[in-house]
Amino acid sequence: MRSLAAALAATAAHHPQKPALRFGAEVITYGALARRVRAAAARFASLGVGPGDRVAILSLNRPEYLVALFACARLGAMLLPLNWRLAPAELGWIAGDAEPRLLLAEPGFAAGLAAMQAAAPDARPLLLDDPAALAAEGDAPDAGAPERDALLVYTSGTTGRPKGALLTQNALFANAVMSWHLHAMQPADVVLSALPFFHVGGLNIQTTPALLLGATVVIHPKFDPVATLAAIPAEGATLMVMVPSTVRALTAAPGFATADLRPMRAMVVGSETVNPAVLAPLTARGIQMLQVYGATESCPIAVYGRYGHIPADLACSGHPGLLCEARVVDDAGREVPHGTAGEIELRGPNIFRGYWNRPDASAEALHDGWFRTGDIATRDPMSGAFTVHDRKKNMIISGGENIYPAEIERVLAEHPDVAECAVIGRPDPVWQEVPVAIVVPRAGCAPDAATLLAHVAAQLARFKVPKEVRFVDALPRTALGKVQHFALKQQKEPA
């Protein structure tokens, strides 16, 4: 099998004049993209980058991000995408752990770059605004191979330090095949990429698969709801990846009701459990909303609902992907009957091969080829489809009963006075734990706790009704909008 860079070059050979990337007024054809990749690979090689080396990148979305990925693949090196929302100290820790040979950065992230240089003094900094940063004369032989690592992606981590997941070129290939299957993707598609490339969702659910297939990718530096509404008709965008927080922002944006969304045939939503009510404004406009489940460690596509197949239960995450096995097991690792809740395990060529410099964590996460996700799901007794409920660590055990916060959050979010919410467990001397609701009121509303608790009690069992409601201005979230339950647990209770 070819390397990722060779596959891109083959795609370029078939239609060199077709637009591969559009970024503002810049249009990069497949032929030009392939030339940029070769020039960047030559530049990296001249600076000593070879098989197994890491090239870090700290940047908003831009064409150079993808050029760097495929250039690394050509050299058998790996790209290290960095979350630009991290504090300089956090970036410095990752650089010290990963020891990259190069540090690619936008000038606007000078503080983060300085911290990384201090932690990895042997790394050569390159500013992406310099035209010569990713270009050199000559050529570097294609040393890439399917078994070589292509990405080193650090997970956000709920406790302690983040871990770097190693994803091979073969994993990205397998992920791409499942993306084509998930979306019924064609070369005629136009992918609008606005989620951050430092996350495998923004990079790999649609963007890299589209480039390997020969579709066109429209890059936005970061998500902006107004810009997205304008780009859909202007660019003829047909596919896009979203998370629940960006869906809410898009549907609440000025002009949503009158925006021309006709080119968009499907949006994929992932990152966290999805309340179908959040998706309703888009489905009402004729856009099919597809759910995808996975993790950084699965590249991320693992379980999904296919384009053209609308499930009866819109909360359903779908079936295992074309190249990925999935099962639900108990605490002893035994597969449980359909309808019984348990932990999701994944196996396939898309699964990471381990954590960087963490053999202990790798051994804990991987066994017999299976990856323990830490997520809880059930399977439909008839169809076998997966419904993902929550993180195992988020589960609340109260009086011997398992309570999944996402279930309570779904009900709370349906109340008209609630903008956002999260549910966490609070230690209790009698019940071990009891649920507590953290609520962000909708603008102009002043809900009281009793009303919200009555709303939940009307739909869920009594032991699931929160014992307390706390009102806050905002919820702590990751860069992709996922609520950080662990951060809520660490916050002090109001006096």
C-alpha positions as CSV (number, residue, x, y, z in Angstrom):
1,M,0.0,0.0,0.0
2,R,1.2,3.5,-0.7
3,S,2.0,6.3,1.7
4,L,-0.5,9.1,2.3
5,A,1.6,11.4,0.3
6,A,1.8,9.0,-2.6
7,A,-2.0,8.6,-2.5
8,L,-2.4,12.4,-2.7
9,A,0.0,12.6,-5.6
10,A,-2.0,9.9,-7.4
11,T,-5.2,11.9,-6.9
12,A,-3.5,15.0,-8.2
13,A,-2.3,13.1,-11.3
14,H,-5.9,12.2,-12.2
15,H,-7.2,15.8,-12.0
16,P,-4.3,18.3,-11.5
17,Q,-6.4,21.4,-12.3
18,K,-9.3,20.6,-9.9
19,P,-9.5,22.9,-6.8
20,A,-8.3,20.9,-3.8
21,L,-8.3,23.7,-1.3
22,R,-10.0,27.1,-1.1
23,F,-9.0,29.5,1.6
24,G,-10.4,33.0,1.3
25,A,-9.4,34.2,-2.1
26,E,-6.7,31.6,-2.5
27,V,-7.5,28.5,-4.7
28,I,-5.0,25.6,-4.6
29,T,-5.4,22.9,-7.3
30,Y,-4.5,19.3,-6.7
31,G,-1.5,19.7,-8.9
32,A,-0.3,22.7,-6.9
33,L,-1.0,21.0,-3.6
34,A,1.1,18.0,-4.6
35,R,4.0,20.3,-5.5
36,R,3.7,22.1,-2.2
37,V,3.8,18.8,-0.3
38,R,7.0,17.8,-2.2
39,A,8.6,21.2,-1.5
40,A,7.7,21.1,2.2
41,A,9.0,17.6,2.5
42,A,12.3,18.8,0.9
43,R,12.4,21.7,3.4
44,F,11.8,19.5,6.4
45,A,14.4,16.9,5.2
46,S,16.9,19.7,4.8
47,L,16.4,20.5,8.5
48,G,17.0,16.9,9.6
49,V,13.4,15.5,9.7
50,G,13.3,11.8,9.0
51,P,11.3,8.7,9.8
52,G,9.8,8.8,13.3
53,D,10.5,12.5,13.9
54,R,7.8,14.9,15.1
55,V,6.8,18.2,13.5
56,A,4.7,20.3,15.8
57,I,2.2,22.9,14.5
58,L,0.5,25.7,16.4
59,S,-1.9,27.4,14.1
60,L,-5.5,28.2,13.1
61,N,-6.8,26.2,10.1
62,R,-4.9,27.1,6.9
63,P,-3.6,25.2,3.8
64,E,-0.1,24.9,5.3
65,Y,-1.6,22.6,8.0
66,L,-2.5,20.0,5.4
67,V,0.7,20.6,3.4
68,A,2.7,19.8,6.6
69,L,0.6,16.7,7.3
70,F,1.3,15.1,3.9
71,A,4.9,16.3,3.9
72,C,5.5,14.5,7.2
73,A,3.8,11.4,5.7
74,R,6.2,11.5,2.8
75,L,9.1,11.5,5.1
76,G,7.7,8.9,7.5
77,A,7.5,11.5,10.2
78,M,4.5,12.5,12.2
79,L,2.6,15.8,12.6
80,L,2.0,17.0,16.1
81,P,-1.1,19.2,16.0
82,L,-1.3,21.6,19.0
83,N,-4.4,23.1,20.6
84,W,-3.9,26.8,20.3
85,R,-6.3,27.4,23.2
86,L,-3.9,25.8,25.7
87,A,-1.8,28.0,28.0
88,P,1.9,28.4,27.2
89,A,2.8,26.2,30.1
90,E,0.6,23.4,28.8
91,L,2.1,23.8,25.3
92,G,5.6,23.7,26.8
93,W,4.9,20.5,28.6
94,I,3.7,18.8,25.4
95,A,6.8,20.0,23.5
96,G,9.0,18.7,26.3
97,D,7.3,15.3,26.2
98,A,7.1,14.9,22.4
99,E,10.5,16.5,21.6
100,P,9.6,17.7,18.1
101,R,12.3,18.5,15.6
102,L,10.4,21.5,14.1
103,L,8.0,24.0,15.6
104,L,5.6,25.4,13.0
105,A,3.6,28.4,14.2
106,E,1.6,31.4,13.3
107,P,3.1,34.7,14.5
108,G,0.0,35.3,16.7
109,F,1.0,32.5,19.0
110,A,4.3,33.9,20.0
111,A,3.9,33.2,23.7
112,G,3.1,29.5,23.1
113,L,6.0,29.2,20.7
114,A,8.4,30.7,23.2
115,A,7.2,28.2,25.9
116,M,7.7,25.3,23.5
117,Q,11.2,26.5,22.5
118,A,12.2,26.7,26.1
119,A,10.9,23.2,26.7
120,A,12.4,21.8,23.5
121,P,15.5,23.9,22.8
122,D,16.7,21.7,20.0
123,A,13.6,22.2,17.9
124,R,13.8,24.6,15.0
125,P,11.0,27.3,14.8
126,L,9.4,28.1,11.5
127,L,6.8,30.9,11.1
128,L,4.1,29.9,8.7
129,D,3.7,33.4,7.3
130,D,7.2,33.1,5.8
131,P,6.9,31.8,2.2
132,A,10.2,29.9,2.6
133,A,9.1,28.0,5.8
134,L,7.5,25.1,3.9
135,A,9.5,25.2,0.6
136,A,12.9,24.1,-0.6
137,E,14.5,23.2,-3.9
138,G,15.0,19.5,-4.7
139,D,13.1,16.6,-3.6
140,A,12.9,14.1,-0.7
141,P,12.4,10.5,-1.5
142,D,9.0,9.1,-0.3
143,A,9.9,7.2,2.9
144,G,6.3,7.0,4.1
145,A,4.6,3.6,4.6
146,P,1.2,2.5,6.0
147,E,2.7,1.2,9.2
148,R,4.5,4.5,10.0
149,D,3.0,6.9,12.4
150,A,1.3,9.9,10.7
151,L,-0.1,11.8,13.7
152,L,0.7,12.3,17.3
153,V,-2.4,13.8,18.9
154,Y,-2.5,14.7,22.5
155,T,-5.9,14.0,24.2
156,S,-7.4,16.6,26.5
157,G,-7.2,14.3,29.5
158,T,-9.7,14.5,32.4
159,T,-7.0,14.0,35.0
160,G,-3.3,14.5,35.1
161,R,-1.3,15.2,32.0
162,P,-2.5,14.7,28.5
163,K,-1.5,11.6,26.5
164,G,-0.2,11.5,23.0
165,A,-2.1,9.0,20.8
166,L,-0.1,7.5,17.9
167,L,-2.1,7.2,14.7
168,T,-0.5,5.4,11.7
169,Q,-0.9,6.2,8.0
170,N,-2.9,3.0,7.7
171,A,-5.2,4.3,10.4
172,L,-5.9,7.4,8.4
173,F,-6.5,5.3,5.3
174,A,-9.0,3.1,7.1
175,N,-10.7,6.2,8.6
176,A,-11.0,7.7,5.1
177,V,-12.7,4.6,3.7
178,M,-15.2,4.8,6.5
179,S,-15.7,8.5,5.9
180,W,-16.5,7.8,2.2
181,H,-19.0,5.1,3.4
182,L,-20.5,7.3,6.1
183,H,-21.1,10.3,3.8
184,A,-21.5,8.6,0.5
185,M,-18.8,11.0,-0.4
186,Q,-18.0,11.8,-4.0
187,P,-15.3,13.8,-5.8
188,A,-18.0,16.4,-6.6
189,D,-18.5,17.1,-2.9
190,V,-17.4,20.4,-1.3
191,V,-16.4,20.1,2.3
192,L,-16.6,23.1,4.5
193,S,-13.9,22.7,7.2
194,A,-14.2,25.0,10.2
195,L,-13.6,22.8,13.2
196,P,-10.0,23.0,14.4
197,F,-7.5,20.8,12.7
198,F,-5.7,20.2,16.0
199,H,-8.6,17.8,16.7
200,V,-9.0,14.5,14.8
201,G,-12.7,15.4,14.3
202,G,-11.8,18.6,12.3
203,L,-8.9,17.0,10.5
204,N,-10.1,13.4,9.8
205,I,-13.9,13.1,9.7
206,Q,-14.1,14.9,6.3
207,T,-11.0,16.9,5.5
208,T,-8.3,14.3,4.9
209,P,-10.7,11.8,3.4
210,A,-11.9,14.4,0.9
211,L,-8.4,15.2,-0.2
212,L,-7.6,11.5,-0.7
213,L,-10.8,11.1,-2.8
214,G,-10.4,14.2,-4.9
215,A,-13.2,16.4,-3.4
216,T,-12.8,20.1,-2.7
217,V,-12.1,21.4,0.8
218,V,-13.0,25.0,1.8
219,I,-11.0,26.0,4.9
220,H,-12.2,28.5,7.5
221,P,-9.5,29.5,10.1
222,K,-12.0,28.8,12.8
223,F,-15.8,28.4,13.2
224,D,-17.9,31.5,12.8
225,P,-21.7,31.0,12.4
226,V,-22.2,34.1,10.2
227,A,-19.3,33.2,8.0
228,T,-20.6,29.6,7.7
229,L,-24.1,30.7,6.7
230,A,-22.6,32.9,4.0
231,A,-20.2,30.2,2.8
232,I,-22.7,27.4,2.3
233,P,-24.3,29.0,-0.8
234,A,-21.2,31.0,-1.9
235,E,-19.0,27.9,-2.0
236,G,-21.6,25.4,-2.8
237,A,-20.7,23.5,0.4
238,T,-22.3,20.0,0.5
239,L,-20.8,18.5,3.7
240,M,-19.7,19.8,7.1
241,V,-18.7,18.5,10.5
242,M,-20.3,20.1,13.6
243,V,-20.5,19.6,17.3
244,P,-23.6,20.4,19.4
245,S,-22.2,23.8,20.5
246,T,-21.6,24.9,16.9
247,V,-25.0,23.7,15.9
248,R,-26.6,25.8,18.6
249,A,-24.5,28.8,17.5
250,L,-25.4,28.3,13.8
251,T,-29.1,28.0,14.4
252,A,-29.1,31.0,16.7
253,A,-27.1,33.2,14.3
254,P,-28.7,36.3,12.7
255,G,-30.0,35.4,9.3
256,F,-30.3,31.6,9.9
257,A,-34.1,31.6,9.2
258,T,-33.5,33.1,5.7
259,A,-30.1,31.7,4.8
260,D,-29.8,29.6,1.7
261,L,-28.8,26.2,2.9
262,R,-29.8,24.2,-0.2
263,P,-26.3,23.1,-1.3
264,M,-25.7,21.4,2.1
265,R,-26.8,17.8,1.9
266,A,-25.5,16.5,5.2
267,M,-23.8,17.6,8.5
268,V,-22.1,15.2,10.8
269,V,-22.4,15.8,14.5
270,G,-20.1,14.1,17.1
271,S,-17.9,14.8,20.1
272,E,-20.6,14.3,22.7
273,T,-24.1,12.8,23.1
274,V,-26.5,14.8,21.0
275,N,-30.0,16.0,22.0
276,P,-32.2,15.5,18.8
277,A,-34.0,18.8,19.7
278,V,-30.7,20.6,19.0
279,L,-30.6,19.2,15.5
280,A,-34.3,19.9,14.7
281,P,-33.8,23.4,13.1
282,L,-31.4,22.0,10.6
283,T,-33.4,18.8,9.8
284,A,-36.4,21.1,9.2
285,R,-34.3,22.8,6.5
286,G,-33.7,19.6,4.7
287,I,-30.2,18.8,5.9
288,Q,-29.6,15.2,7.0
289,M,-27.9,15.2,10.4
290,L,-25.6,12.2,10.7
291,Q,-24.1,11.1,14.0
292,V,-20.6,9.7,14.4
293,Y,-19.1,8.2,17.4
294,G,-15.4,7.7,18.1
295,A,-12.4,9.0,19.9
296,T,-9.0,10.5,19.3
297,E,-7.7,6.9,19.6
298,S,-9.9,5.7,16.7
299,C,-8.9,8.4,14.3
300,P,-11.9,9.1,15.1
301,I,-14.5,7.3,13.0
302,A,-15.8,4.1,14.6
303,V,-19.6,4.0,14.8
304,Y,-22.0,6.0,12.6
305,G,-25.3,6.4,10.8
306,R,-25.0,6.3,7.0
307,Y,-26.1,9.1,4.7
308,G,-29.5,8.3,3.3
309,H,-30.5,6.1,6.2
310,I,-32.4,8.0,8.9
311,P,-32.8,6.1,12.2
312,A,-36.1,5.8,13.9
313,D,-34.4,7.0,17.1
314,L,-32.5,10.2,16.4
315,A,-30.4,9.7,19.6
316,C,-29.0,6.5,18.1
317,S,-25.3,6.7,17.1
318,G,-25.5,4.1,14.4
319,H,-23.6,0.9,13.6
320,P,-19.9,-0.1,13.6
321,G,-18.1,1.3,10.7
322,L,-17.1,-0.6,7.6
323,L,-13.6,-1.4,8.9
324,C,-14.1,-1.1,12.7
325,E,-15.5,-3.7,15.1
326,A,-17.4,-2.5,18.2
327,R,-18.8,-4.3,21.2
328,V,-20.3,-3.5,24.6
329,V,-18.8,-5.3,27.6
330,D,-19.1,-5.5,31.4
331,D,-16.4,-4.7,33.9
332,A,-14.9,-8.2,33.4
333,G,-14.6,-7.6,29.6
334,R,-17.5,-10.0,28.8
335,E,-19.8,-9.0,25.9
336,V,-23.2,-8.1,27.3
337,P,-26.6,-8.9,25.7
338,H,-28.2,-6.2,23.5
339,G,-30.2,-3.8,25.7
340,T,-27.7,-4.0,28.6
341,A,-25.4,-1.0,29.3
342,G,-21.7,-1.5,29.3
343,E,-18.4,-0.1,28.1
344,I,-17.7,0.3,24.3
345,E,-14.6,-1.5,23.0
346,L,-13.3,-0.9,19.5
347,R,-11.0,-2.9,17.2
348,G,-9.8,-2.3,13.7
349,P,-7.1,-0.8,11.5
350,N,-8.2,2.7,12.5
351,I,-7.3,2.2,16.1
352,F,-4.2,3.9,17.5
353,R,-1.2,1.8,18.3
354,G,-0.5,3.2,21.7
355,Y,0.4,6.3,23.7
356,W,3.6,8.2,23.2
357,N,6.1,7.3,26.0
358,R,3.3,5.8,28.1
359,P,3.5,1.9,28.0
360,D,1.5,1.8,31.2
361,A,-1.4,3.8,29.8
362,S,-1.2,1.9,26.5
363,A,-1.4,-1.5,28.3
364,E,-4.4,-0.2,30.3
365,A,-6.3,1.0,27.2
366,L,-5.4,-1.8,24.8
367,H,-6.0,-5.6,25.2
368,D,-6.1,-8.3,22.6
369,G,-6.4,-5.7,19.9
370,W,-9.4,-4.0,21.6
371,F,-9.4,-0.4,22.7
372,R,-11.3,0.4,26.0
373,T,-13.0,3.6,25.2
374,G,-14.4,4.5,28.7
375,D,-17.8,5.3,27.2
376,I,-21.1,3.6,28.1
377,A,-23.6,2.4,25.5
378,T,-26.4,0.0,24.9
379,R,-27.3,-1.8,21.7
380,D,-30.8,-2.0,20.2
381,P,-32.2,-5.5,20.9
382,M,-33.4,-5.8,17.3
383,S,-31.1,-3.8,15.0
384,G,-27.9,-3.9,17.1
385,A,-27.5,-0.2,16.7
386,F,-25.5,1.7,19.3
387,T,-26.8,4.4,21.6
388,V,-24.0,6.1,23.5
389,H,-25.0,7.3,26.9
390,D,-22.1,8.9,28.7
391,R,-18.5,8.6,29.8
392,K,-18.0,5.8,32.3
393,K,-16.2,8.3,34.6
394,N,-19.3,10.5,34.5
395,M,-21.6,7.8,35.6
396,I,-23.3,8.4,39.0
397,I,-24.0,5.4,41.3
398,S,-26.8,6.3,43.6
399,G,-28.2,3.7,46.0
400,G,-27.0,0.9,43.7
401,E,-28.5,2.5,40.6
402,N,-26.5,3.6,37.6
403,I,-27.4,7.2,36.5
404,Y,-26.1,8.6,33.3
405,P,-25.9,12.4,33.4
406,A,-26.5,12.7,29.7
407,E,-30.0,11.4,30.1
408,I,-30.9,14.0,32.7
409,E,-29.2,16.7,30.7
410,R,-31.3,15.8,27.7
411,V,-34.5,16.3,29.6
412,L,-33.3,19.5,31.3
413,A,-32.2,21.0,28.0
414,E,-35.8,20.6,26.7
415,H,-37.1,23.2,29.2
416,P,-37.6,26.5,27.4
417,D,-35.8,28.5,30.2
418,V,-32.6,26.4,30.0
419,A,-29.8,27.4,27.6
420,E,-27.2,24.8,28.6
421,C,-26.8,22.3,31.5
422,A,-24.6,19.6,32.9
423,V,-25.2,17.0,35.6
424,I,-22.5,15.8,38.0
425,G,-22.4,13.5,41.0
426,R,-22.1,14.8,44.6
427,P,-21.0,12.5,47.4
428,D,-23.8,11.6,49.7
429,P,-23.5,9.7,53.1
430,V,-26.7,7.7,52.5
431,W,-26.9,7.2,48.7
432,Q,-23.1,7.2,47.9
433,E,-23.7,9.8,45.2
434,V,-26.6,12.0,44.1
435,P,-27.0,14.0,40.9
436,V,-26.6,17.8,40.9
437,A,-27.7,19.9,37.9
438,I,-25.6,22.9,36.8
439,V,-27.8,25.2,34.7
440,V,-27.1,28.2,32.4
441,P,-30.4,30.0,32.1
442,R,-31.6,31.2,28.7
443,A,-31.1,35.0,28.2
444,G,-34.0,36.9,29.7
445,C,-35.2,33.9,31.8
446,A,-35.0,33.3,35.5
447,P,-36.0,29.7,36.1
448,D,-36.3,28.4,39.7
449,A,-35.0,25.1,40.9
450,A,-38.4,23.7,41.8
451,T,-39.8,24.2,38.4
452,L,-36.8,22.5,36.7
453,L,-36.9,19.6,39.1
454,A,-40.6,19.1,38.5
455,H,-39.9,19.1,34.7
456,V,-37.3,16.3,35.2
457,A,-39.5,14.3,37.6
458,A,-42.3,14.3,35.1
459,Q,-40.1,12.3,32.6
460,L,-37.6,10.3,34.6
461,A,-37.5,8.0,37.6
462,R,-37.3,9.6,41.0
463,F,-33.8,8.5,41.7
464,K,-32.6,10.3,38.6
465,V,-34.0,13.7,39.7
466,P,-31.2,16.0,40.8
467,K,-31.1,16.8,44.5
468,E,-29.8,20.3,43.8
469,V,-29.7,22.9,41.0
470,R,-26.9,25.4,40.7
471,F,-27.2,28.3,38.3
472,V,-24.1,29.5,36.5
473,D,-23.2,31.9,33.7
474,A,-21.3,29.4,31.6
475,L,-20.0,25.8,31.5
476,P,-16.4,24.9,31.2
477,R,-15.8,23.3,27.8
478,T,-13.1,21.8,25.6
479,A,-12.0,23.4,22.3
480,L,-14.7,21.4,20.5
481,G,-17.5,22.5,23.0
482,K,-17.6,19.3,25.0
483,V,-18.6,20.0,28.7
484,Q,-15.8,19.3,31.1
485,H,-17.6,17.4,33.8
486,F,-14.4,16.9,35.8
487,A,-13.9,20.6,36.0
488,L,-17.4,21.1,37.3
489,K,-16.6,18.5,40.0
490,Q,-13.5,20.4,41.0
491,Q,-15.4,23.7,41.5
492,K,-16.3,24.6,45.0
493,E,-19.9,24.5,46.0
494,P,-21.5,27.9,46.6
495,A,-21.5,29.0,50.2
